[in-house]
Amino acid sequence: VVEPESNEDEDKAAREAAAKAFEQALTSLVEMRRREGDALGQILMQRMDEIERLAKRAETAPGRKPEAIKARLAEQIAALLETSDRFDADRLSQEAILIATKADIREELDRIASHIGQAREMIGKGGPVGRRLDFLAQEFNREVNTCCSKSNDVELTNTGLEMKNVVEQFREQVQNLE
């Protein structure tokens, strides 16, 4: 096999051209990733705004008001009393208090608010936050599921389901982060 003669100047020029092209490609890649990260950060912040808006709606849902909970419990107790006279009034009162306590989603809403603050802080700082945000997405999901399972009000359930949808959108976007 015959090889062409090597020209040092041509080889040097080719190496420099390749190095320059590599440097330009790397610079473009870094800039594209920065722009993509900025865009994802904005999308994630929008999801946090939506989750916050829905959490506030859940907070003010008429079904969460003590009067509404009391009225629902009174209806349920009245229905039970109609079916049997064997209920102990004190025991029934204790059970009603337990049911009312279980129906309260205050703790879940407080944790959701805390998670929103943590997520905003992480997104604002930037950097490789994908794993931590993925963990927060799981926590959001857990709290929203608990809100939905405790809900005995249609409006509150619908708000919870909307929030679940937004949390899922947040989680899907987080999957694009490092």
Beta strands, then each sheet from edge to edge (+ up, - down):
end
